[in-house]
Amino acid sequence: MTPSETSLEELLLQVRRFVEERNWQKYHKPSALAISAAIETSELLELFQWRTDEEIESQLKSDEYRTAIADEVADVMIYLLRMCDRVGISPSKAITDKLVKNAKKYPAEDVRGRLPVKVRKPA
């Protein structure tokens, strides 16, 4: 199976094995995993900090920049998958359930082509 065909549950098991092989389970309390995910998200944000949209679009043509983004995205996802494993959440089910909730909260016919009211900039 290629990496692009690997399910979230399979990735969760790979992360679990990685952690178990290093005996790191004792460090993976939910609060520590949430904090670590937030820290890694901050590192992802740093790749965009102080850059204009045009600069970012230009840099996205660089393999080096895209690899740096991919590395940080992977770090965030690893911690989130570990959180799911630690607290007994199926990541696929959580995402599917949330998309159903969001579809009800933001019906396409009501929000198509515009931001929902709560995230719009003030006039």
C-alpha positions, 0 to 999 in steps of 0.5 A: 500500500502506498502512503497516499492509500494509507487510511487514518486508522493505519497511520494511527497504528503506525504512530502507536508502534513508533511510540511503543518501540521507544516506550514513550507511552508514559509521556503521552497524556492527553494534555501533553499531546494537545500542547504538543499539537499546538506547538507543532501547529505554531511551527507550521504557522511560522512558515507563513509568518511575515510573508504576503500571499504572493510570496507564499504562492511563489515559494510553493513552487520550491520543493524545499518550502513544500517539504518544510510544510509537509514536515510540519503538517506531519508533526501536527497530524502525528500528535493528533493521531496519537491523541485519538489513539490515547483517548479512544477516538476513531479519527475517520469517524470523528471527521465524518461526524464533524462534516455531518454537523458542519453540513447542518450548521452551514448548509451549502445553499446558505453559505456558498461563495461567502464566509459564514456570519460568525467568521466574516470581517466587520464592515 
